[in-house]
Amino acid sequence: MSDRLAEPLKAVLGARTAGGLAKLGLVTVGDLVRHYPRRYDSPGTMTDIGSLRVGEHVTVMAQVRSAQVRSMRSRGGAMLEAVVTDGAASLQLTFFAKRAGVLRMHEDKLRAGRTGLFTGTVGEYRGRRQLTHPDYLVVGVDAADEGEALVEASRPIPIYPASAAVPTWRIGRSVRTVLDPLTEADVPDPLPETLREERDLPTLLEALRLVHTPDDEPAYRRGRERLRFEEAFVLQTALARRRAAHAELTAVPRLARPGGLLDAVDARLPFPLTGAQVEVGREIAADLDRDRPMLRLLQGDVGAGKTVVALRAMAQVIDAGGQAALLAPTEVLAAQHARSLRDLLGPLADGGMLTGTENATRVALLTGSLGATAKRQALAEAASGAAGIVVGTHALLSEHVQFADLGLVVVDEQHRFGVEQRDALRERGARPPHTLVMTATPIPRTVAMTVFGDLETSVLGERPAGRVDVVTHVVPTDNEAWLARAWARAREEIDAGRRVYVVCPRIDADEPESAEADAPGVDDVVAPADAAPDTPLASVVATVEELAQRPELAGVAIGVMHGRLAPDDKDAAMDRFASGQTPLLVSTTVIEVGVDVREATMMVVLDAERFGISQLHQLRGRVGRSDLPSLCLLISRAEPGTTSHERLQALADTSDGFVLAEKDLELRREGDVLGASQSGGRSSLRLLRAVRDAALIDEARGLAVAVVDADPSLALHPHLGAAVAAWLDPEREAFLERG
């Protein structure tokens, strides 16, 4: 098989060009030819200059209106001022040089009436928008010969994802340099030939040429259609192989036992199960009864009662002589889970003690910060089987942790773990344990089908009785009267014996965004494209000082919570908050999931435009956890009409997490929603879109299953096997497992 696609760009294009492309993650020939244009411009179609924002890095197509070189008397040297237009609005281009002669080349190329692509960062000078020293390409001029100029001037112009260092046309020229010499033998096609012929699809090489050097719009559309189908088919083949491999495994059936711990748990619950909890419980119980390991995704909105469902599954496994491990992403969340499970179990968690009841077990907590004595006890209880439930963080993955008979692994907030971490637990026994993957982030059906296609899915769509909806309002940062009322309202809640969260995007003023350090792989803060540049963000340290000075909060004890605190300090901070000793807690997003303080009735999120919909919905879920009326205020600088404001308004309009997840999918890059930004690598779904292409994904799934059924090892389809293997390298595997 040819290795042309694996050739380093440095060897093909030279070190300088390759260095710029490497900053875009393009290192090999294969990387570059798979770097598809994000859109196509026609020489006759101008960019809407009026929509450009100051501070934005842009590539615009416009017509030159004028260009003139003049001397600068005040500072010496010369400058070229050119004006380009879309026919309505105009944009100034400015070039500086020590001598006027240096600028004559630009003046000659930028003749009035010519059309070009201009790239740079939009600035403003004396009320006029401008690009300073923009890189540019003039259509029909920047070409090797007249023939190339004619072609350049008539065909669609690919616009690539680019950077200030590497403009789109430089990427286009580099693509053509590596693509033109390639032959069919150099570009292995993962699509089986019969399938390609049935669907009248071009080969992979043909498709790459259609998208990178199209003669017209139908050409690039045909190329993109083939590449989009390829993405769906390779992904679904990877999932089909995982399902097929999983079907070959055997597990120990964990049969329900009447009169055991599960029945005792149900008798102790202080509330009736919702219909959804009952139905999902039946699905999980049936899975546990089988000799095939369960692999089920449990998703439910904030407050839907996933913990109770997981506890009932654990109880069934314990009744059958096994143990359950619950893997949580942070120490705060692990400790919270251990407390919640002990509270739900009561005397049923006191196995072997005088206070323990019949069928009682123990809940052990195992985290990296435990003292030596507590850690030895937890390890002993896990190894002996005395602890039917072991809750922990990454510490559970240590080879020093042994289980007597691990029957069930519950993974909470799966998107924060790579598959290797999860499988480290699944591979502990002679036969794999059952696995329940929980996520509190509702996933649109189309995304679940794309990313979790190898898991059975259960959805908790009801809220338990007694939970209230949280009223949500967007509050402009610059409305001092509304802000004063917000803090006065916080004081009213505290005076009524309740608790208030205040969430900030960073810990201190010197810290960059997204620097919360509590859990690896967590993307805490987003920086929206329409956020004001260089705006100082609220920090925990500064906010505590500010609130201590506000007259509305005089005398209120303020607590602090963030990822840099030692684990014992985090526990102490949460205990003081829960008890009311410090009824106002200023925190980062470390309290985003799992934290359960029933007296918390108000949340204030500062710089709310810096967070995504999903994260804000999770934060809001920390209040409204009882029958007490609850409030969430989103303090924001976002201007009406911006995407950021639309995101916040969506949260104010609904508390339905599944509706918000669909909205999230509309507003964000889909790779982020699918988890690619957290995997550390670029998403392989470059063209495929889960919502738009749902029918195509469904069709690809059926075709992929047929191929895998007939050829499980893909021995007859080596190129497809290689493409699947590329999906299942550690980065892709982590991506595939996240939601």
N, C-alpha and C positions, 0 to 999 in steps of 0.2 A: 504494500500500500504506500502511496506517495506521502512524503512528509512535507510537501510544499506549504501546507497550511500551518505547520508548526514552525516554519522558519522565523527567526526573530526579525522584526522590522529594521533593527539596526543594520543587519547584513544586507537588506534589500534597499532601504531608503537612505541610509547614512545616519550617523549618530545624532546630528542636530535635529533632523525631522523626527526621528524615532523618539528622541527625548521629549519633545512636545506631545507627541501622541501617547507616550507612556503615562503622562499626567491624566489622560482620559481613560486609563486602564487598558490601552491598546498596545500590546506587546508583540504579538505574532501576526503573521499574514492572516490567519484565521480570525483573530480578533478584529482586524481592520475590515475585512470583507463582510463581517457580521455586524458592523457598526452602521446600521441602516439610516437613511435620511429620515428626519422627523416630519418633513413636509417638502413640497415642491413648489417653486415659484415659476411663474411664466414671465418672460421679459415684458409683457404688456400689463402685468398685474402689479400695482404698487402697494407697498406697505402703508397701513394707516398711521401716518406720522403723528397725528393728533392724539393717539392712544399711548404713546411712549411715556414712560415714567422716569423721572430723574433718579439716577443711581442704578438703573437697569442696564444689564449688558445685552445688546441687541444686534441683530443683523437685519438691515432694512433694504428693500429694493426701492429705488427712487430715481427720478430724472434730474439731471444737472440743470440748474437754472442759470448759474453764473459762477465764475471762478476768477479771482484776481490776486496777484502778488503785489504787496506794498511794503515799504520800509517802515520800521518802527523807530521813531526819533527818540522816544523817551527811554527806551531800554536797549536800543541798538538791535541789529539783525533785521530779519524780514519775516513776514507772515503771509500765508495764503489763506484767504477766506473764500470758501465756496458755499453755495446755497443749493440744496437739493429739495425736491418737492414731490408730493404724491398727487399733485393737481389741486390740492386744497391747502393743507398745512405745509410748512417748510421746516427744514433742519439745517443748522449751520455746521460746516466742517472747517476746522481750524488746524493749520500746520505751521510750525515755527522752525526757523533755521538761522544760522549765523549769516548766510549770504543768500541773496535773492535767487542766484543761479541754481542753487540746490533745489528750489521749489518749482523751477520752470517745467520739469518733467511732469509733476502733478498737474500744473496748470494746462499743459498740452493735452494730457489725457482727459481731464475733467472739462471737456468742452460742452457748452450749452446744448441741450437736446439729447445728449447721450444718457443711457440708462446704466446703472451700476448697483452692485451690492456693497453696502457699507457697514462695517462692524466696529463696535466700540461701546464705551460706557456713556450713557446719556448724562450730560452735565447741563448747567444753566449759567449764562453770563448776561447780565443786564436784561433779565427777563426773557431771553431767547434760549431755546434748547439747542445744544450743540454736541458734536463728537470731536474730541481733541486727538489729533494724530490717528484717525481711524485707519484700519486696514481696509482695502477695497479691491473690487474687481469690476472693470468696465466691460459690459457685454459687447462682444464683437471686437474688442481691442486687445484684451489680455489673452491672446491665443497665439499658437505657434505659427499658423499660416492662415491664408484667406479661407481655405476650406473649413478649417477648424472653427474659424470665426463665424462662418455662416451657420454651421451646426450649433455652435454655442448660442447664437442669437435666436435660434428657432425652437430648440427643444426645452423641455422642462428643466429647471435648475434645481438640483438636489440641495436642500438645506439640512446640514448635519447638526446633531448635538455637538457644540463646539465650546471653546474657551477663549479667553482674551489672548492666550499665547498661540493658539492654533485656530485660525478662522475657518469657516465652513468650506471655502473653496480650496484651501490648502489641504484639508482632509479629502475633498473630492479628487484632487489631483493625485494624492497619495494612493487613494483607492484604485484609481485607474492604472497607476504604475504597477501595482501588484496584481490587479485583476486581469489586465489585458493578456499577459503571457500564459495564464492558467489554461489547462486542458481538462477534459472530462475525467481523465485518469487522476488528475491532481485533486479533484474535489469529490470525495466519496459521498454518495447520496444515501441518507438514512431511510428514505422512503422505498419500500419494495417496488420493483419495476411494474409488477402487475397492478398494484394499487395506483401507481402514478398514471399508468395508461388508462385505467378505468375512469379516473377523474380528469383525464386530459390535462395533466399538470406538466409544466416544464421540468427539466432536470434542475438540480440544485445550482449548477454553474449557470445555466440559462436564467434561472430566477435571480441570481445575484447580479447578472448583467442587466436584467430588466429593471431592477430597483436602483442600481447605481448609475446606469447610462441609458435611460429610457428615451425612445424617440418621441413618445407622446404619452398622454395620460392613460389610455388603455394598457400600454406596455407596463408601466410601473404598477398599475392595479393588478395585473395578472401575476407579476412577480411577487407582490405582497400577499396575494391570496394563497399562492403556493407555500410561501414561507410561514404564513399564519397557520395553515393546515399542518405543516411539518411540526411546528411547536406543539400544537394540540396533540398530534399523534405520538410524538416522542414522550411527552409528559404522561399521556395515558398508557403508553406501553410500560413506562417505568412503574406506574401505579399498578398496572395489571400484573406485572412480574412480582411486585411486593405482595399483592393479594394472593397470588398463586403460591409463593413461597410460604406465606403465613398459613395457608390452608394445609400444608404438609406437616406443620408442627402439631404436637400433642401436648395437652396440659392435664393437670389433675382436676377432675370435676370437683367442684365445691358445692355439694348438694345442700339445699336448705334443710334445717333440722327443727321441726316443731318443738316449741317449748324451750328454745335456746336463747342466746343473746339477742338475736334479731327481734324475737317476740318481746323480750324484756325492754329493748330500746323503744319499740313502737308503743308499749304501754306507758313509758316514761315521758314521751314527747308532750310538751305543754300546749301543743296546737295540732289541729288536724292536718294531715297531708293534703296538698292540692291534688286535683285530678291528674295534672301533668306529672307530679312526683310519684303518684301511684303507678301510672302507666310506664314511666321510664324505669321505675323500680322493677316492674315485671320484666322489661326487656333485659335489664342487667342481670336479674336473677336467672333468667333462662340462659343467658350467655355463660354464667358461672357454672351452671349445671352440666355444660357440655365438656367434652374432652379436647376441644379445640380452644386455644387461648383467646380470650376476649380481647378485642382491640377496638374500643368504642370511644368516640368523642362525645362528651357531655357539654353542651353549651346552653347557657341560660343568661338572661339579662341580670343586671345588678339586683341582688336581693331575691332571686328566684328560688333559693333554697338548695343550691348544689351541694353544700356541706352535708346536709341531712341525707341526701340521696347517696353520697359517697360513704357516709357512716353506716347506712343500712347495708351497702354492699360489703363493707369491711366486716360487719357483724356476721353476715352469711358465711364469709370465708373463715372467720374465727370459729363459728359453730361447726365447720367441717374440718377443724383441726389445723388450719393454716394461720398465717400472719399477713398483715397488710402494712405496706410502707406508703407514706404520703410525702411526696417530694415537693417542696415549696421553694420559690426563687430567692427569698430573702429571710434573714433571721427574724425580722419583725413579723412577717407573715407566718413563718413556721411556728413561732411562739404563740401567735394568735390562734392558729389552727389547733395547737395542742390544748390551749385554754378552752376553746369552743367545744372540742370533742369531750374534754373532761366535764365541762358544764352540762352537756347533753347527756352524758353517761351517768353522772353523779356517782352513787355507790357502785355502779357497774364498772367504774374505772379503778376500783380499789381491790383488784384481784390479789388474793393471798394475805389481805389485811383484815383486821377485826371489823373494819367498817364496810368491807366488801360484801356484796350479796351473792346469791347463787348465780352462776354463769358469768361472774365478773371477770374482767381482764385488766390489763394496764395499758396506759398510753405513755410511751417513752418519747422524750424530746432529745434529739441529737444534733447539735450545731457545733461549728468550729470554735465558738467562744466559751463553751462549757468548761467549768473547772475540772481538774483531774478526777476528783472523787465522783462528781455527777456524771462525768463521761464514762468512767468505769462501770458505774451502776447501769447506765443506759445501754452500754455495750453488752453487759451480762444479761440484762432482761431481753434484749433482742436475740442473743445467741441461744438462750435457754428456752425461749418461747413464752416466758412469763409475760412479756409485753406483746399483746395481740396486735397492737397498733404502734408503729414507730414513725414519728414525724421528724423531718429534718430538711436541711438544705443540702448543698453539695457534699457536706460531711457524710451523708448516707452513701455516697458513691465510693468512699474509701474502701480499700481491700481489707482493712481491719474490721469493718462492720460485717458481722456474720448473722444469718437468720437461721432459726431452727427449721422453718418450713414456709418460705415466702410464697404466698398464694395470690396476692393482688398488689399491683403497683398503681397508685393514684398519682398522677402528675398534674399539679395545679399550675395554671398560667403557662401552658406548654410553649408559647412563643418565646419564653425566656430561657429555654433549654435547647441544646442541640440534641439530635437523635442519639449521638454516642453516649451522652450522659444518661439519657433515659434507658438505653439498652444495657448500660452497665448494671442496672438493677435487674432488668428482665433476664439477664444471663446468669443470675446467681445460682439458680437451682438446676437439678438434672433435667427438669422440664420447665419451660418458660412459664412464669406466672401470668395471670390475667392482667390486662392493663386498661385503666380508665383514664382518659385524658380530659381534663376539665379546662374550660376557658370561660372567663367572665366577659370576654369581648364578643358580642354577637357577630356572627359571620354570615354575610349574605349567602343564600343557597348556592349561587353560581360560584362564589369563591370557595365555599366548602367543597363543592364538587371538583373544583380544579386542584386545590391544595391538599384536601383530606380525602381524596378519592379512594384510599385504601382503608379507611376507617368507617365502621358503622356509626351513624350519627343519631344522637338523641337530643331533643330540644325541650327545655323547660320554658314554657311560654306564659305561665301564670305567676303572679306574685302571691306569697302566702297571705292569709287573712291577717288584718291588723297593720299591714304596711301602708304608708300613705305616699301619694305622689309628692315630689319635691317641686315647689314653685320656683321657677328660674327667671331671673331678669338680667339683661345686659345693662351695665352702668358705665357711661362714658367717664374716662379718667379725668377729663377737664371740667366736669360738673361738680364743683366743690359742695354745693348744697346737697346733692344726692349722696356724695361720699360721706358727708357729715351725718346724714340720715342713716346710711348703712352702718356706721360705727355706733350710732345711738341704738339702732335695732339690735346690734350685737350685744350691747349692754343690757337691753331688755331681756334677751334670751338668757344671759348669764344670771341676771337678778331673779329669773324664774327657776333657777336651779339647773339650767341646761348648759350645753357645751358648744363652742364655736371653733371651727377650723379656719385658719388663714393660710392659703397656699401661695408660695412664691416660686418663680422659675429657677432661682439659683440660691446658693448658700450665702455668699458674701459678694461685695461690690467688685472685688478683683478677679472673681472667677468667671471664666467664659461660660457661654450657654452650654447646656447639656452636660454639665460636669458633675451631676449627682452621682455619687460613687457607691450606691448601695447594692446594686445587682449588675453583673456583667450582661452586656447585650441589651440594656434598656435604653431606648431612645426617649429621654425624658421630655425634651423641649423641641418643638419645631420652630423654625424661623421662616414664616411665610414670606412669599415674594413681595407682598404688598405691605410688609411691616415697615415702619419708619426706620431709616438707617441710623445707626449710632445712637439709638435711644437707650438710655440707661434702664436696665431691668430691675424690678423689685428683688431684693435679696432678703433672706431670713434675718441676717444681722441688722440691716438698716431698718427693716420693718418693725422688729421688736423695739428698737429705740424710738421710732416714730410713734408707734401705738402707745408706748408708755407715756408720751407727752400729750396725747389727745385727751381733752377734757371729758369726752364721752366715756372714756375707759379708765378714768381716774380710780386708782385703788384696785384694779383688776390684776390678779396674778397671771403672768404670761409664761407659757411653756415653750420650749424649742425642740424641734425634731428634724433631723436630716441624716443623710447617709454617712457623714463623717463621725458621728457619735459612736462611742464604743457600744457593743451590744447591751451590756448591763445598763448603760445610760439611756439607750433607746427604750428598754423595758421600763425603767424608772419613769421616763418622761410620759409614756403611755399610761402607766398606772396613776400618776398624778393627775393626768387629764381625765381619765375615766372616773376617778374618785371625786373630781371637782376641786382638788387642791389648786390646780392651775386650769381654770375652766376655758381659757383661750389658748389655743395651740397654734404657733406659727411654724409651718413645716414646708418642706419640699414635697415632691411627688412620692416620697417614700411611703406615704400613707394611702397610695392610690388604690391598692387592692387588699381585700381581706380584713382590714382593720374594722372592728365592730364595737362601737361605743353607742349604746342605745340612747343615751341622753344627748348625743350630738344632733343638733337641730338646725344648725346654720353653717354654711361654708361660704367664704369669700375667696375668690381666685383672682390674684393680682396679675396684670399683664396676660389676661386670659387668651388674647389673640395668639400668643406664642405656643399654645397647646393644640393638639389635634382633637377632633370630635370624640374619638374613642377614649382618649385619656381624660378629657373633661367629663365624659359620661361616667367613667369609673370613679373619678374624684367625687362627683356629685353623689355617687352611691354610698359614700361614707356617712351621709345624713339621711334622714327619713327611714331609719331602721327600726322604728317603733310606730305607735299610733299618734305620736306628737307631730303637729304641723311643722313642716320643715321648709327651709329657704336656701337657695343658692344664688349668689350674686357674682356675675362675671364682670370684673372691672377691666375695661379695655380701651385702647387707643384706636382701635380699628375704625376706619371711616365707612359710613354707609355706602353700599354699592361695591365694596371690596369683597374678595373671597373670604377673608378673615371674618368680616362682619357677618357674611352669609352663614359661615360655620357656626358662629355663636348664636345667631338668631334661630338656627335649626335646633339647637339645644334648648332654647327658651320655648320653642313651639311644641316640643314633644319629649316625653320621657321613655318612649319605645326604642329600646336599643337596636332592634332590627331595622326600624325605619332610619335611625341615625347611621347605622352601618352602610345602608344603601347610599345615603347622602355622602358619607365619607368616601365611598367608592367613586362618586361623581366628582368630588372636589379635589381629591388627592391623586398623585401619581399612583397607578395601580400596583406598581412594584412595592411601594411602601405598605399598602394595605395587605399585600400578600406576604410581607415580612422580609423582602429582599434587602431593605436598607439595614435590617438588624443582623443579617447573616454575614455581613462584612464583604459580600461580593455583589456583582451585578446580577440582576434577575435574568434568567434565560427567557423569560416571557417578554421579548422585545416588541412583538407586534400583536400577540394574542391579548384580548381583553375579556375578562371573565363574564361580564354582563353582556356586552355586545355580541360575543362569540359563543354564548351558551349552547346554541343549537349545534354549532361546529364541534364544540368540546364533547357534547353528547354523542355525536356521530363518530368522532375519533375514538371515543371510549369503546364503542361496539366493535370497530375495526381492529383496535389494538388487542382486545380480548380474544378475538378470533385468531390473530397472528400468534399470540402467546399460547393459546390452547393447542395450536398445531405445532408450535416450535418453542417449547418452554425455555430452552437455553439460548434461543436466537442463533443457534449454530448455522442455520440456513440464511440468516440475515446479519452478517457480521458488521456491516456499516450501521445498521440500526442498533445493534448491541453496543457498538462503540459510542453512539450518541446517548444511549441510556446510561452507560457507564459515566459519561461526562456529567450527566444530570446527578448521578449518585456519588460524586466525589464529596468530601466532607462538607464543603460549603454548600453545594447543591442539596445534599441530603438534609442539612440543617434548614435550608430554605423550604424544602418539600414538606418538612414536618411542622412548619410554623403557620400560624393563622393570625 
